[in-house]
Amino acid sequence: LDLPLGSGKLKYCLLILNQPMDNDQFQCLWSKAVFRACADGGANQLYEHTKGRQERFLPNFISGDFDSIKPEVKEFYKTKDCEIIDTMDQDLTDFTKCLQILLQKIKEQGLKVDVVVVLGGLAGRFDQIMACVETLFHATKMTKMPVVIIQGTSLAYLLQSGYHRLCVNTGLEAKWCGLIPVGNRCNVTTTGLKWNLTNEVLQFGKLVSTSNTYDGSGTVTIETDEPLLWTMGIKRQLK
């Protein structure tokens, strides 16, 4: 996996959630995205963040049950011909439903996309953070495309069972990283970390790899027998 950091050649779609955005990250990610969407109140964040220049930052669509979006924000984007999609299913989060629609749009329009980048979802209410992590599990059933969540100085990505090679030499990585066994115990082997694992069990109540860091090689390899959450620190300026 080449992470969507810096001036790489990855093509990605951007999905904005209802949480505060860092300006440098927003500007960088928005400008390079091939397709853009907001999940419900994510439109509020986009509207406020681009105050005075909203017409230059129009998403391709906004979806949700619309219990969070402000009426005036919804009306503004509607008048600008942004597609407004009602999704009333309460068994799934607005994030999950927005991702479903986004993946369908990618397919319908024949877009060449390497990764979906989600802006927001790793701060604020803990229950909503966990709901975002749960959406990453749903995502693996929807697409083989990586879905990466970025907010502030954190990035999260759900590794599937198998072997993974992560490039961590862009210069935009912060020092810390972690492997979190959400939902299952995982047998894990790694290279490229300061504290590597060799066929060790990661499990809540036993061992979780947090506050780890890199060995300087620029590459991390991870082999796991169950889905495993990779998280890492990133710099705010993704340029």
C-alpha beads as a LAMMPS data file, in Angstrom:
LAMMPS data file: protein, C-alpha beads

239 atoms
238 bonds

1 atom types
1 bond types

-500.0 500.0 xlo xhi
-500.0 500.0 ylo yhi
-500.0 500.0 zlo zhi

Masses

1 110.0

Atoms # bond

1 1 1 0.000 0.000 0.000
2 1 1 1.282 3.420 -0.980
3 1 1 -0.409 5.740 1.467
4 1 1 -2.164 8.828 -0.009
5 1 1 0.422 11.265 1.310
6 1 1 2.314 13.954 -0.492
7 1 1 2.625 14.377 -4.244
8 1 1 2.328 10.719 -5.212
9 1 1 0.499 9.415 -8.268
10 1 1 -2.376 7.703 -6.470
11 1 1 -5.825 8.627 -7.771
12 1 1 -8.391 8.946 -5.007
13 1 1 -11.903 10.009 -4.124
14 1 1 -12.545 12.207 -1.091
15 1 1 -15.361 11.591 1.400
16 1 1 -15.909 14.309 4.032
17 1 1 -17.429 13.507 7.433
18 1 1 -18.977 15.829 10.012
19 1 1 -15.858 16.768 11.949
20 1 1 -13.529 19.785 11.921
21 1 1 -10.993 19.841 9.094
22 1 1 -7.374 20.916 9.063
23 1 1 -7.013 23.564 6.358
24 1 1 -3.744 22.330 4.837
25 1 1 -5.000 18.757 4.658
26 1 1 -8.328 19.838 3.202
27 1 1 -6.749 22.015 0.508
28 1 1 -4.304 19.303 -0.524
29 1 1 -6.784 16.435 -0.541
30 1 1 -9.605 18.385 -2.210
31 1 1 -7.404 19.747 -4.998
32 1 1 -6.141 16.312 -6.035
33 1 1 -9.341 14.262 -5.639
34 1 1 -11.023 12.940 -8.791
35 1 1 -14.451 12.786 -7.096
36 1 1 -15.804 14.331 -3.885
37 1 1 -18.697 13.542 -1.554
38 1 1 -20.065 14.642 1.817
39 1 1 -21.847 12.434 4.336
40 1 1 -24.741 14.445 5.825
41 1 1 -23.240 16.971 8.283
42 1 1 -19.940 16.766 6.436
43 1 1 -21.556 19.333 4.148
44 1 1 -21.759 21.724 7.121
45 1 1 -18.028 21.342 7.639
46 1 1 -17.306 21.970 3.964
47 1 1 -19.617 24.984 3.870
48 1 1 -18.114 26.621 6.964
49 1 1 -14.547 25.766 6.036
50 1 1 -14.879 27.428 2.625
51 1 1 -16.845 30.439 3.852
52 1 1 -16.935 33.215 1.254
53 1 1 -15.767 30.898 -1.528
54 1 1 -18.215 27.988 -1.304
55 1 1 -18.952 28.054 -5.036
56 1 1 -15.349 26.975 -5.699
57 1 1 -15.739 23.879 -3.515
58 1 1 -18.825 21.962 -4.635
59 1 1 -19.078 18.235 -3.876
60 1 1 -20.341 15.816 -6.496
61 1 1 -23.026 14.614 -4.087
62 1 1 -24.240 14.817 -0.499
63 1 1 -26.005 11.848 1.071
64 1 1 -27.525 10.961 4.448
65 1 1 -30.706 10.929 6.469
66 1 1 -30.108 14.687 6.824
67 1 1 -30.578 14.929 10.555
68 1 1 -27.295 16.847 10.809
69 1 1 -27.025 19.055 7.741
70 1 1 -28.273 22.614 8.252
71 1 1 -31.305 23.511 6.088
72 1 1 -29.555 26.532 4.605
73 1 1 -26.487 24.451 3.757
74 1 1 -28.589 21.790 2.077
75 1 1 -30.472 24.445 0.106
76 1 1 -27.238 26.156 -0.983
77 1 1 -25.732 23.004 -2.449
78 1 1 -29.056 22.041 -3.988
79 1 1 -29.213 25.372 -5.841
80 1 1 -25.668 24.727 -7.096
81 1 1 -26.840 21.471 -8.711
82 1 1 -25.008 19.208 -6.280
83 1 1 -26.774 15.853 -6.159
84 1 1 -28.683 15.404 -2.880
85 1 1 -29.365 11.758 -2.000
86 1 1 -31.655 10.734 0.863
87 1 1 -30.593 7.528 2.632
88 1 1 -33.035 6.769 5.427
89 1 1 -31.753 3.314 6.469
90 1 1 -30.978 3.597 10.207
91 1 1 -29.128 0.269 10.424
92 1 1 -26.083 1.799 8.742
93 1 1 -24.243 5.028 9.497
94 1 1 -24.253 7.948 7.091
95 1 1 -20.569 7.222 6.477
96 1 1 -21.282 3.637 5.434
97 1 1 -24.179 4.647 3.200
98 1 1 -22.189 7.458 1.597
99 1 1 -19.351 5.055 0.895
100 1 1 -21.773 2.637 -0.778
101 1 1 -23.030 5.382 -3.073
102 1 1 -19.521 6.647 -3.788
103 1 1 -18.351 3.199 -4.860
104 1 1 -21.380 2.870 -7.129
105 1 1 -20.617 6.268 -8.707
106 1 1 -17.022 5.192 -9.323
107 1 1 -18.296 2.093 -11.120
108 1 1 -20.991 3.898 -13.121
109 1 1 -18.636 6.645 -14.285
110 1 1 -15.717 4.327 -14.954
111 1 1 -13.394 6.338 -12.741
112 1 1 -9.841 5.123 -12.283
113 1 1 -9.412 5.263 -8.527
114 1 1 -6.740 3.678 -6.328
115 1 1 -8.025 4.592 -2.864
116 1 1 -10.884 6.293 -1.027
117 1 1 -9.688 8.939 1.427
118 1 1 -12.042 9.844 4.275
119 1 1 -11.491 13.200 5.941
120 1 1 -12.682 13.130 9.554
121 1 1 -13.796 10.310 11.820
122 1 1 -10.923 9.986 14.281
123 1 1 -11.848 12.680 16.809
124 1 1 -14.768 13.790 18.955
125 1 1 -17.262 11.277 20.334
126 1 1 -15.734 7.877 21.007
127 1 1 -18.852 5.983 19.898
128 1 1 -18.693 7.746 16.532
129 1 1 -14.988 6.984 16.205
130 1 1 -15.771 3.299 16.720
131 1 1 -18.613 3.535 14.202
132 1 1 -16.092 4.820 11.664
133 1 1 -13.780 1.904 12.404
134 1 1 -16.755 -0.431 11.967
135 1 1 -17.412 1.105 8.550
136 1 1 -13.916 0.006 7.541
137 1 1 -15.065 -3.564 8.159
138 1 1 -18.150 -2.980 5.975
139 1 1 -15.895 -1.488 3.315
140 1 1 -13.974 -4.732 2.874
141 1 1 -17.221 -6.383 1.758
142 1 1 -17.972 -3.591 -0.718
143 1 1 -14.624 -3.142 -2.462
144 1 1 -11.042 -4.303 -2.708
145 1 1 -10.007 -0.661 -2.878
146 1 1 -8.276 0.667 0.251
147 1 1 -10.360 3.023 2.402
148 1 1 -8.142 5.288 4.507
149 1 1 -9.339 7.641 7.254
150 1 1 -7.334 10.814 7.940
151 1 1 -7.899 13.432 10.600
152 1 1 -5.444 15.801 12.214
153 1 1 -2.232 13.899 12.813
154 1 1 -3.765 10.406 12.614
155 1 1 -4.388 7.918 9.822
156 1 1 -6.242 4.587 10.086
157 1 1 -6.521 1.721 7.613
158 1 1 -7.903 -1.794 8.083
159 1 1 -5.499 -4.488 6.922
160 1 1 -7.108 -7.681 5.689
161 1 1 -5.722 -11.109 6.513
162 1 1 -2.574 -11.793 4.548
163 1 1 0.703 -10.058 3.764
164 1 1 1.044 -6.266 3.516
165 1 1 3.910 -3.989 2.546
166 1 1 3.591 -0.357 3.617
167 1 1 5.778 2.411 2.220
168 1 1 6.546 4.820 5.072
169 1 1 9.313 6.926 3.547
170 1 1 7.419 9.907 2.103
171 1 1 8.747 12.273 4.769
172 1 1 5.196 13.038 5.856
173 1 1 4.959 10.326 8.480
174 1 1 5.144 11.231 12.140
175 1 1 7.088 8.953 14.482
176 1 1 4.347 6.812 15.989
177 1 1 2.344 3.885 14.642
178 1 1 0.231 1.063 16.020
179 1 1 -1.500 -2.242 15.272
180 1 1 -4.918 -2.628 16.893
181 1 1 -6.718 -6.033 16.907
182 1 1 -10.307 -4.796 16.653
183 1 1 -12.865 -7.602 16.810
184 1 1 -10.533 -10.589 16.609
185 1 1 -7.320 -11.933 18.055
186 1 1 -4.621 -11.774 15.403
187 1 1 -1.430 -13.739 14.859
188 1 1 0.992 -11.126 13.554
189 1 1 4.527 -10.957 12.178
190 1 1 6.143 -7.638 11.231
191 1 1 9.351 -6.116 9.922
192 1 1 10.380 -2.472 9.711
193 1 1 9.230 -1.500 13.206
194 1 1 11.359 -0.689 16.227
195 1 1 9.422 -3.304 18.186
196 1 1 8.628 -6.072 15.723
197 1 1 6.314 -9.002 16.275
198 1 1 7.179 -12.583 15.343
199 1 1 4.102 -14.781 15.134
200 1 1 2.723 -13.101 18.240
201 1 1 -0.906 -12.827 19.294
202 1 1 -2.434 -9.356 19.403
203 1 1 -5.606 -9.310 21.481
204 1 1 -7.281 -6.937 23.913
205 1 1 -6.424 -8.080 27.407
206 1 1 -3.211 -9.663 26.163
207 1 1 -1.098 -7.478 23.837
208 1 1 -1.783 -4.433 21.645
209 1 1 1.000 -2.731 19.681
210 1 1 0.616 0.984 20.423
211 1 1 3.231 3.769 20.539
212 1 1 5.446 1.782 18.191
213 1 1 7.757 3.462 15.679
214 1 1 9.907 2.662 12.623
215 1 1 13.382 1.201 12.254
216 1 1 14.391 3.643 9.503
217 1 1 14.210 1.207 6.591
218 1 1 11.281 3.065 5.002
219 1 1 9.173 -0.075 4.618
220 1 1 6.940 -1.944 7.045
221 1 1 5.699 -5.462 6.332
222 1 1 2.807 -6.989 8.250
223 1 1 1.424 -10.502 8.049
224 1 1 -1.825 -11.187 9.900
225 1 1 -4.346 -14.011 9.949
226 1 1 -7.301 -11.702 10.774
227 1 1 -8.303 -8.100 9.962
228 1 1 -5.998 -5.725 11.828
229 1 1 -6.237 -1.958 12.203
230 1 1 -3.092 -0.091 11.172
231 1 1 -2.802 3.440 12.533
232 1 1 0.015 5.940 12.184
233 1 1 0.929 9.518 12.856
234 1 1 1.087 11.920 9.906
235 1 1 2.160 15.518 9.487
236 1 1 -0.583 18.077 9.005
237 1 1 0.860 19.438 5.769
238 1 1 0.412 16.705 3.137
239 1 1 2.564 18.389 0.484

Bonds

1 1 1 2
2 1 2 3
3 1 3 4
4 1 4 5
5 1 5 6
6 1 6 7
7 1 7 8
8 1 8 9
9 1 9 10
10 1 10 11
11 1 11 12
12 1 12 13
13 1 13 14
14 1 14 15
15 1 15 16
16 1 16 17
17 1 17 18
18 1 18 19
19 1 19 20
20 1 20 21
21 1 21 22
22 1 22 23
23 1 23 24
24 1 24 25
25 1 25 26
26 1 26 27
27 1 27 28
28 1 28 29
29 1 29 30
30 1 30 31
31 1 31 32
32 1 32 33
33 1 33 34
34 1 34 35
35 1 35 36
36 1 36 37
37 1 37 38
38 1 38 39
39 1 39 40
40 1 40 41
41 1 41 42
42 1 42 43
43 1 43 44
44 1 44 45
45 1 45 46
46 1 46 47
47 1 47 48
48 1 48 49
49 1 49 50
50 1 50 51
51 1 51 52
52 1 52 53
53 1 53 54
54 1 54 55
55 1 55 56
56 1 56 57
57 1 57 58
58 1 58 59
59 1 59 60
60 1 60 61
61 1 61 62
62 1 62 63
63 1 63 64
64 1 64 65
65 1 65 66
66 1 66 67
67 1 67 68
68 1 68 69
69 1 69 70
70 1 70 71
71 1 71 72
72 1 72 73
73 1 73 74
74 1 74 75
75 1 75 76
76 1 76 77
77 1 77 78
78 1 78 79
79 1 79 80
80 1 80 81
81 1 81 82
82 1 82 83
83 1 83 84
84 1 84 85
85 1 85 86
86 1 86 87
87 1 87 88
88 1 88 89
89 1 89 90
90 1 90 91
91 1 91 92
92 1 92 93
93 1 93 94
94 1 94 95
95 1 95 96
96 1 96 97
97 1 97 98
98 1 98 99
99 1 99 100
100 1 100 101
101 1 101 102
102 1 102 103
103 1 103 104
104 1 104 105
105 1 105 106
106 1 106 107
107 1 107 108
108 1 108 109
109 1 109 110
110 1 110 111
111 1 111 112
112 1 112 113
113 1 113 114
114 1 114 115
115 1 115 116
116 1 116 117
117 1 117 118
118 1 118 119
119 1 119 120
120 1 120 121
121 1 121 122
122 1 122 123
123 1 123 124
124 1 124 125
125 1 125 126
126 1 126 127
127 1 127 128
128 1 128 129
129 1 129 130
130 1 130 131
131 1 131 132
132 1 132 133
133 1 133 134
134 1 134 135
135 1 135 136
136 1 136 137
137 1 137 138
138 1 138 139
139 1 139 140
140 1 140 141
141 1 141 142
142 1 142 143
143 1 143 144
144 1 144 145
145 1 145 146
146 1 146 147
147 1 147 148
148 1 148 149
149 1 149 150
150 1 150 151
151 1 151 152
152 1 152 153
153 1 153 154
154 1 154 155
155 1 155 156
156 1 156 157
157 1 157 158
158 1 158 159
159 1 159 160
160 1 160 161
161 1 161 162
162 1 162 163
163 1 163 164
164 1 164 165
165 1 165 166
166 1 166 167
167 1 167 168
168 1 168 169
169 1 169 170
170 1 170 171
171 1 171 172
172 1 172 173
173 1 173 174
174 1 174 175
175 1 175 176
176 1 176 177
177 1 177 178
178 1 178 179
179 1 179 180
180 1 180 181
181 1 181 182
182 1 182 183
183 1 183 184
184 1 184 185
185 1 185 186
186 1 186 187
187 1 187 188
188 1 188 189
189 1 189 190
190 1 190 191
191 1 191 192
192 1 192 193
193 1 193 194
194 1 194 195
195 1 195 196
196 1 196 197
197 1 197 198
198 1 198 199
199 1 199 200
200 1 200 201
201 1 201 202
202 1 202 203
203 1 203 204
204 1 204 205
205 1 205 206
206 1 206 207
207 1 207 208
208 1 208 209
209 1 209 210
210 1 210 211
211 1 211 212
212 1 212 213
213 1 213 214
214 1 214 215
215 1 215 216
216 1 216 217
217 1 217 218
218 1 218 219
219 1 219 220
220 1 220 221
221 1 221 222
222 1 222 223
223 1 223 224
224 1 224 225
225 1 225 226
226 1 226 227
227 1 227 228
228 1 228 229
229 1 229 230
230 1 230 231
231 1 231 232
232 1 232 233
233 1 233 234
234 1 234 235
235 1 235 236
236 1 236 237
237 1 237 238
238 1 238 239
